[in-house]
């Protein structure tokens, strides 16, 4: 009996978002490194903003096991608090953008799923955009993995104080270990393949801005 062809994976690239100020000795940096490593070990391409902190950590983790990394960059002239490109973040492919908004949108376009780590206002804006798009395109959305137990309190606060729809709490999972990240991706992949309300195709743009 001939071998069946392996089904093409729907989630190929995972965009990692988080705090640019995390240093190598920071537990956050180490967590991001291990997640990047786990993603690459399981055949995912890692995407990040090409900068320092969590971005560099996920690159180093992926590269430690021979993984591939895409960096989406922006070279500002007058943004004093933007981290910019980190030469120590040794990405394999660079996608240059013209401004901060374009960079954010390209980061969200590049991945078929997102891992969001602890971060500041930049991470909050990226998370908000990703979550908002998942809500708007529910059924055709890109899933989010929120890394760290602290996210549970944040999501409870949103539920308690904001005007939320039930489906907005179906597009993400909270993961506390790299293993849980991989299991969450596999679960989302299963849901996307078997839920007839979804029409997710990685060859097509799942949303239009």
Backbone bond lengths (Angstrom), bond angles and torsions (degrees), N, CA, C in turn:
res aa  C-N    CA-C-N  psi(-1)  N-CA   C-N-CA  omega(-1)  CA-C   N-CA-C  phi
1 X - - - 1.470 - - 1.531 109.26 -
2 X 1.325 119.38 125.00 1.466 121.00 -177.17 1.517 111.51 -64.89
3 X 1.321 114.47 148.60 1.470 119.30 178.41 1.519 110.01 -69.25
4 X 1.319 115.15 136.19 1.457 119.22 176.59 1.516 109.79 -74.30
5 X 1.322 116.17 141.86 1.454 120.04 177.84 1.520 109.94 -68.22
6 X 1.310 115.06 139.00 1.455 119.80 179.97 1.528 109.39 -69.79
7 X 1.317 115.23 131.96 1.464 120.20 -178.34 1.530 110.60 -65.16
8 X 1.307 115.48 138.56 1.460 119.76 -179.28 1.524 110.27 -65.62
9 X 1.309 115.61 133.47 1.466 121.70 -179.40 1.521 109.81 -69.14
10 X 1.319 116.37 135.24 1.459 121.17 178.66 1.525 111.43 -77.98
11 X 1.316 116.45 -40.47 1.466 121.44 178.50 1.521 107.69 -99.11
12 X 1.311 116.28 108.22 1.468 121.96 -177.75 1.522 112.43 -107.14
13 X 1.326 115.66 -41.62 1.459 121.59 -177.26 1.516 108.98 -118.36
14 X 1.333 115.78 134.41 1.462 121.97 -179.69 1.529 108.47 -117.38
15 X 1.320 115.89 120.13 1.466 121.25 178.67 1.525 109.92 -85.81
16 X 1.328 116.56 128.17 1.459 122.53 -178.61 1.533 109.47 -107.88
17 X 1.320 115.85 129.29 1.464 122.77 -175.58 1.524 109.21 -125.19
18 X 1.338 116.91 142.02 1.458 118.50 178.64 1.520 112.64 170.93
19 X 1.317 115.94 -172.98 1.460 125.15 -169.58 1.524 112.85 -65.82
20 X 1.331 116.36 120.61 1.463 121.51 -179.27 1.525 112.10 -72.71
21 X 1.337 117.65 -18.87 1.461 120.61 -176.30 1.512 114.92 -89.31
22 X 1.320 118.33 2.29 1.466 120.53 -179.67 1.526 110.27 -67.62
23 X 1.341 116.51 128.41 1.460 122.60 179.73 1.527 110.04 -95.99
24 X 1.346 117.46 161.38 1.471 119.89 -176.39 1.526 115.22 -55.26
25 X 1.325 117.62 -28.82 1.464 119.67 179.56 1.526 112.97 -84.60
26 X 1.325 117.43 -6.24 1.454 122.94 -179.67 1.535 109.62 -74.76
27 X 1.344 118.47 132.96 1.471 120.04 176.28 1.529 112.71 -54.77
28 X 1.338 117.33 -31.60 1.454 120.99 177.90 1.525 110.75 -62.89
29 X 1.330 116.98 -43.23 1.469 122.01 177.60 1.524 109.77 -60.13
30 X 1.322 115.73 -44.19 1.466 120.24 -178.76 1.526 111.49 -65.89
31 X 1.336 116.79 -39.37 1.465 120.38 176.83 1.528 110.63 -61.81
32 X 1.335 116.16 -45.41 1.465 120.45 -179.09 1.530 110.77 -64.52
33 X 1.329 115.94 -38.42 1.478 120.23 176.81 1.524 110.39 -58.71
34 X 1.323 116.56 -47.27 1.463 120.61 -177.35 1.529 111.51 -67.29
35 X 1.320 117.12 -35.61 1.461 119.77 177.04 1.529 110.14 -67.50
36 X 1.333 117.06 -44.98 1.466 120.08 176.75 1.519 111.57 -57.76
37 X 1.319 115.79 -41.43 1.470 121.37 178.32 1.523 110.79 -63.03
38 X 1.334 117.09 -46.55 1.463 121.50 -179.17 1.528 111.21 -63.36
39 X 1.328 116.48 -40.63 1.467 120.02 178.65 1.524 110.58 -60.00
40 X 1.325 116.21 -48.32 1.465 119.96 -178.76 1.524 111.45 -65.27
41 X 1.327 117.20 -40.27 1.461 120.64 179.07 1.522 111.93 -60.79
42 X 1.317 115.70 -27.59 1.457 120.42 -178.83 1.529 112.77 -99.69
43 X 1.328 115.92 15.14 1.455 120.48 170.54 1.507 116.91 87.73
44 X 1.338 117.35 10.03 1.461 120.15 179.01 1.532 110.41 -90.81
45 X 1.315 116.10 145.44 1.463 122.29 168.31 1.523 107.25 -83.49
46 X 1.324 116.65 137.67 1.458 122.03 177.97 1.528 108.87 -97.61
47 X 1.323 116.63 136.94 1.464 121.68 173.35 1.521 108.65 -123.03
48 X 1.326 116.74 141.49 1.463 121.58 175.11 1.519 108.90 -153.44
49 X 1.322 116.15 -176.52 1.455 120.40 -175.10 1.508 116.17 -84.78
50 X 1.342 117.63 6.93 1.455 120.57 176.14 1.511 114.63 73.07
51 X 1.326 117.03 9.70 1.456 120.74 -177.73 1.521 112.85 -102.29
52 X 1.340 116.37 -163.22 1.465 121.51 -179.07 1.531 111.95 -85.49
53 X 1.329 115.63 -170.09 1.459 121.05 174.90 1.514 112.98 67.42
54 X 1.323 115.53 -133.56 1.460 121.57 -178.71 1.528 111.03 -57.44
55 X 1.322 117.02 -36.29 1.466 120.47 -179.90 1.523 110.53 -61.52
56 X 1.323 115.88 -51.45 1.466 120.15 178.88 1.527 110.97 -62.97
57 X 1.320 117.18 -38.38 1.463 120.93 -178.51 1.527 111.49 -62.27
58 X 1.337 117.27 -43.75 1.462 118.83 -179.76 1.531 110.87 -67.65
59 X 1.329 116.52 -33.58 1.463 119.93 175.17 1.523 110.78 -63.78
60 X 1.324 116.47 -49.41 1.468 120.32 -177.45 1.530 110.84 -62.24
61 X 1.335 116.29 -39.31 1.459 118.86 177.67 1.515 111.88 -62.90
62 X 1.328 116.10 -45.82 1.461 120.30 179.92 1.528 111.55 -64.54
63 X 1.338 117.14 -43.33 1.458 121.12 -177.41 1.519 112.13 -68.98
64 X 1.348 117.39 -24.51 1.461 120.80 -179.26 1.526 112.09 -65.05
65 X 1.328 116.94 -19.84 1.467 120.81 178.63 1.530 111.33 -120.83
66 X 1.337 115.74 21.74 1.455 120.28 175.04 1.508 115.19 79.54
67 X 1.340 117.13 21.40 1.460 120.89 -179.49 1.520 112.86 -78.23
68 X 1.322 115.12 171.59 1.467 121.70 -179.43 1.518 109.39 -111.96
69 X 1.351 115.98 140.96 1.463 121.33 -175.62 1.526 110.10 -131.98
70 X 1.323 114.91 134.26 1.462 122.26 175.10 1.527 107.78 -109.61
71 X 1.326 116.76 131.38 1.463 121.48 177.33 1.519 110.73 -112.69
72 X 1.318 115.99 132.07 1.470 121.99 176.70 1.513 107.31 -106.98
73 X 1.320 117.27 114.12 1.459 121.15 -168.65 1.527 113.00 -118.71
74 X 1.331 112.95 165.89 1.460 122.24 177.21 1.522 106.84 -151.41
75 X 1.337 117.62 134.26 1.462 122.31 -176.21 1.531 109.52 -113.63
76 X 1.333 117.06 88.55 1.468 120.57 -176.49 1.524 112.60 -76.80
77 X 1.333 115.37 157.68 1.463 120.88 176.97 1.526 111.90 -106.77
78 X 1.316 117.19 -22.05 1.464 118.35 -171.54 1.531 112.81 -141.13
79 X 1.336 116.49 35.13 1.462 120.62 177.38 1.524 108.27 -116.68
80 X 1.317 115.26 94.14 1.468 120.68 -172.70 1.525 112.63 -63.25
81 X 1.318 118.23 -28.94 1.459 120.70 -174.71 1.529 113.76 -104.05
82 X 1.325 116.77 15.07 1.464 119.79 177.00 1.527 108.71 -98.19
83 X 1.338 116.19 131.83 1.466 121.09 -171.88 1.523 113.95 -69.72
84 X 1.343 118.21 -29.69 1.456 121.26 178.88 1.520 113.54 70.42
85 X 1.312 115.35 -165.88 1.466 123.26 -177.72 1.518 110.25 -78.48
86 X 1.323 115.82 136.28 1.458 121.66 176.87 1.525 108.46 -106.78
87 X 1.331 117.05 116.22 1.466 120.22 -177.81 1.528 112.11 -64.25
88 X 1.331 116.56 -18.87 1.462 120.11 177.64 1.533 112.82 -85.45
89 X 1.322 115.93 -5.43 1.467 120.61 174.20 1.530 106.56 -89.95
90 X 1.322 115.97 96.14 1.463 121.11 -168.93 1.536 112.03 -89.90
91 X 1.325 112.87 73.99 1.462 120.20 -179.88 1.528 110.60 -71.59
92 X 1.332 116.75 159.92 1.462 121.68 178.96 1.521 112.12 -90.16
93 X 1.310 115.64 -31.66 1.466 120.94 -178.58 1.515 108.86 -137.02
94 X 1.315 116.65 133.46 1.466 120.96 179.00 1.522 110.23 -112.95
95 X 1.306 115.46 129.67 1.458 121.92 173.53 1.523 106.96 -111.17
96 X 1.312 117.65 110.42 1.461 121.95 -177.26 1.526 110.33 -88.76
97 X 1.321 115.56 135.52 1.458 120.87 178.08 1.525 109.69 -119.54
98 X 1.335 116.35 169.27 1.461 120.71 -171.55 1.522 114.76 -94.90
99 X 1.326 117.10 -19.87 1.458 119.62 -178.97 1.524 109.63 -157.72
100 X 1.326 116.06 173.58 1.462 121.39 -174.17 1.529 112.11 -63.75
101 X 1.320 116.80 -42.26 1.454 120.00 -179.49 1.518 111.06 -64.64
102 X 1.331 116.61 -44.29 1.460 120.36 178.49 1.529 110.59 -61.44
103 X 1.333 116.69 -38.86 1.467 120.59 178.15 1.521 111.08 -61.85
104 X 1.332 116.54 -45.42 1.460 120.19 179.61 1.518 110.80 -60.36
105 X 1.312 116.91 -47.53 1.460 120.79 -178.49 1.530 111.39 -64.40
106 X 1.344 116.65 -37.28 1.465 119.66 179.06 1.517 110.91 -68.94
107 X 1.326 117.67 -37.31 1.460 120.79 175.04 1.528 110.87 -59.58
108 X 1.321 116.05 -42.86 1.459 120.49 -179.21 1.525 111.16 -71.25
109 X 1.314 116.98 -32.28 1.465 120.97 179.00 1.529 110.94 -72.66
110 X 1.324 117.02 -36.21 1.464 121.53 -172.43 1.522 112.76 -67.44
111 X 1.333 117.50 -39.12 1.458 120.30 -179.00 1.510 112.39 -91.37
112 X 1.335 115.58 152.92 1.462 120.57 172.00 1.527 111.43 -96.70
113 X 1.330 115.83 -3.72 1.462 122.85 174.62 1.518 106.99 -157.17
114 X 1.329 116.58 162.82 1.459 121.39 -176.39 1.524 110.94 -129.45
115 X 1.338 115.71 142.34 1.462 121.77 167.27 1.519 106.36 -114.17
116 X 1.334 116.10 122.35 1.464 121.00 -176.54 1.528 108.78 -112.82
117 X 1.332 115.60 117.17 1.456 122.72 178.85 1.529 110.37 -94.09
118 X 1.300 115.38 177.26 1.470 120.68 174.07 1.527 109.50 -60.53
119 X 1.331 116.55 140.83 1.456 119.09 -179.55 1.508 112.02 -165.67
120 X 1.323 116.00 -169.63 1.456 121.82 -179.09 1.518 111.94 -105.97
121 X 1.333 116.28 -148.01 1.460 119.90 -174.82 1.526 112.54 -64.03
122 X 1.337 117.04 -33.63 1.458 119.42 177.82 1.520 111.45 -63.65
123 X 1.331 115.40 -44.58 1.467 119.99 178.16 1.524 110.55 -65.10
124 X 1.336 116.30 -39.44 1.466 120.02 178.38 1.530 110.51 -60.26
125 X 1.336 116.68 -42.06 1.466 119.52 -178.85 1.526 110.84 -66.81
126 X 1.333 116.47 -40.01 1.465 120.37 178.85 1.532 110.64 -66.46
127 X 1.323 115.95 -44.34 1.459 120.77 177.91 1.524 110.57 -61.12
128 X 1.333 117.16 -44.86 1.456 120.66 -179.60 1.514 112.31 -61.41
129 X 1.316 116.79 -41.19 1.457 120.53 178.86 1.527 110.64 -66.27
130 X 1.338 116.30 -44.92 1.464 120.32 -179.80 1.524 111.29 -62.97
131 X 1.318 116.62 -43.39 1.467 121.14 -179.26 1.523 110.75 -68.32
132 X 1.331 115.87 -41.03 1.457 119.98 178.64 1.521 112.08 -62.31
133 X 1.327 116.96 -42.86 1.463 120.43 179.00 1.530 110.77 -66.49
134 X 1.337 116.55 -38.57 1.463 119.95 177.98 1.522 110.58 -62.04
135 X 1.317 116.43 -37.87 1.462 120.48 178.19 1.527 111.23 -68.44
136 X 1.322 115.94 -46.59 1.462 120.52 -178.23 1.521 112.15 -63.57
137 X 1.328 116.34 -37.50 1.459 121.48 -176.60 1.520 111.47 -107.22
138 X 1.322 115.77 30.09 1.461 120.33 -178.87 1.525 110.52 -53.21
139 X 1.320 115.22 129.50 1.464 120.30 -173.07 1.511 112.06 100.97
140 X 1.332 115.89 -22.48 1.470 122.92 175.66 1.527 109.14 -130.94
141 X 1.311 116.25 20.89 1.457 121.36 -167.96 1.528 113.36 -88.92
142 X 1.328 114.24 166.85 1.461 121.82 172.04 1.527 108.04 -98.92
143 X 1.331 117.73 129.55 1.461 120.49 -175.74 1.525 113.00 -77.44
144 X 1.333 114.94 155.01 1.455 122.89 178.56 1.523 110.02 -114.88
145 X 1.326 115.95 142.18 1.460 122.50 170.10 1.521 106.70 -118.82
146 X 1.316 116.12 119.05 1.460 122.44 -178.19 1.523 107.78 -97.74
147 X 1.332 116.42 117.06 1.468 119.75 -170.22 1.525 111.62 -94.37
148 X 1.324 114.65 114.76 1.462 120.23 176.78 1.521 111.71 122.83
149 X 1.320 116.27 139.95 1.461 121.57 -178.53 1.529 112.50 -61.11
150 X 1.345 117.41 -29.09 1.466 121.36 -177.97 1.532 111.89 -57.40
151 X 1.345 116.59 -26.25 1.464 120.29 179.87 1.522 111.68 -61.14
152 X 1.333 117.12 -28.96 1.467 119.63 -179.47 1.523 110.53 -60.26
153 X 1.340 116.60 -42.85 1.468 120.33 178.58 1.527 111.26 -65.99
154 X 1.326 116.38 -39.05 1.461 120.35 179.89 1.520 110.94 -63.76
155 X 1.318 116.84 -44.03 1.461 119.84 -177.75 1.527 111.28 -70.91
156 X 1.327 117.27 -33.33 1.464 120.41 174.69 1.526 109.94 -63.94
157 X 1.338 116.84 -39.78 1.462 120.74 178.88 1.526 110.88 -63.35
158 X 1.337 116.69 -41.92 1.460 119.37 175.90 1.525 110.97 -59.97
159 X 1.315 115.61 -45.78 1.457 120.22 -178.62 1.522 111.65 -62.96
160 X 1.332 116.29 -35.86 1.461 121.40 -175.58 1.523 112.92 -77.97
161 X 1.338 116.80 -32.75 1.454 119.40 -168.69 1.525 115.51 -115.60
162 X 1.328 117.12 -16.94 1.454 119.95 -177.88 1.524 109.87 -107.48
163 X 1.323 117.46 173.90 1.460 123.16 178.78 1.533 107.63 -98.36
164 X 1.325 116.59 97.09 1.448 121.46 -171.66 1.527 111.38 -114.93
165 X 1.321 116.04 147.68 1.461 122.15 173.41 1.527 108.82 -91.07
166 X 1.331 117.99 150.25 1.471 120.43 -179.37 1.523 113.56 -56.27
167 X 1.346 117.40 -38.93 1.460 119.76 -176.26 1.531 112.45 -67.00
168 X 1.324 117.08 -19.66 1.459 119.43 -179.99 1.525 112.18 -68.76
169 X 1.332 116.38 -13.87 1.455 120.82 176.67 1.526 111.57 -103.91
170 X 1.339 115.53 12.03 1.464 120.86 176.77 1.524 112.35 -107.10
171 X 1.314 117.69 -5.48 1.463 120.91 -173.53 1.522 112.65 -96.90
172 X 1.331 117.45 1.62 1.464 119.93 -178.89 1.522 110.01 -138.67
173 X 1.341 114.66 163.85 1.456 122.95 169.75 1.519 108.14 -136.98
174 X 1.321 116.65 147.91 1.459 121.75 175.02 1.524 107.62 -93.82
175 X 1.336 116.65 128.19 1.464 122.21 178.22 1.523 109.23 -119.68
176 X 1.327 116.26 142.88 1.461 121.11 -177.17 1.522 113.11 -116.01
177 X 1.316 117.02 -7.41 1.467 122.37 178.18 1.523 109.23 -141.41
178 X 1.339 117.56 160.12 1.468 119.22 175.30 1.523 112.18 -58.21
179 X 1.341 116.69 -35.80 1.462 120.14 178.98 1.523 111.11 -62.34
180 X 1.330 116.62 -38.54 1.461 120.34 178.48 1.522 111.40 -68.78
181 X 1.327 117.30 -31.27 1.467 120.68 175.26 1.531 109.72 -60.92
182 X 1.325 115.98 -48.60 1.460 120.16 -178.64 1.524 110.76 -64.28
183 X 1.331 116.97 -43.54 1.463 120.23 178.78 1.523 111.22 -62.41
184 X 1.343 116.65 -37.49 1.462 120.28 178.59 1.519 110.98 -66.07
185 X 1.328 116.88 -41.43 1.465 120.01 177.47 1.523 110.83 -62.62
186 X 1.321 116.34 -41.84 1.460 120.12 179.07 1.526 111.10 -64.72
187 X 1.332 116.27 -38.66 1.463 120.13 178.02 1.517 110.92 -65.80
188 X 1.334 116.75 -45.66 1.465 119.82 178.04 1.529 110.55 -60.79
189 X 1.332 116.26 -40.50 1.463 120.21 178.74 1.538 110.05 -61.01
190 X 1.314 116.23 -44.90 1.469 120.84 178.65 1.527 110.77 -60.01
191 X 1.336 115.61 -44.76 1.465 120.18 -179.77 1.518 110.82 -62.91
192 X 1.327 116.85 -42.09 1.460 120.73 -178.86 1.531 111.49 -66.23
193 X 1.337 116.25 -32.56 1.463 120.24 -179.20 1.527 112.28 -77.11
194 X 1.341 116.86 -32.21 1.456 119.78 -169.89 1.526 115.14 -110.39
195 X 1.314 117.47 -14.24 1.458 119.55 178.77 1.522 108.66 -85.47
196 X 1.317 116.60 115.00 1.470 120.73 -176.05 1.518 112.73 -68.61
197 X 1.344 117.94 -11.52 1.463 119.55 177.32 1.513 111.17 -81.15
198 X 1.349 117.45 -10.67 1.455 121.37 179.89 1.523 110.08 -96.75
199 X 1.311 115.66 145.98 1.466 121.35 175.46 1.520 108.52 -135.81
200 X 1.312 115.79 53.21 1.459 122.70 -173.98 1.520 109.61 -83.63
201 X 1.303 117.00 122.92 1.453 121.68 178.76 1.518 108.43 -133.82
202 X 1.352 118.19 113.99 1.461 120.12 -176.15 1.516 113.33 -65.49
203 X 1.325 116.90 -16.18 1.460 119.71 178.57 1.517 111.60 -78.93
204 X 1.320 117.06 -12.71 1.446 121.40 179.55 1.519 110.07 -116.13
205 X 1.306 117.11 156.24 1.459 120.06 174.68 1.527 108.11 -73.04
206 X 1.348 117.91 121.98 1.445 119.55 -176.80 1.528 113.72 -76.58
207 X 1.322 117.06 -6.91 1.455 119.18 173.98 1.509 109.11 -154.79
208 X 1.282 115.36 159.20 1.463 121.44 175.46 1.522 108.36 -121.74
209 X 1.305 116.14 133.19 1.469 121.19 -178.93 1.516 108.37 -85.92
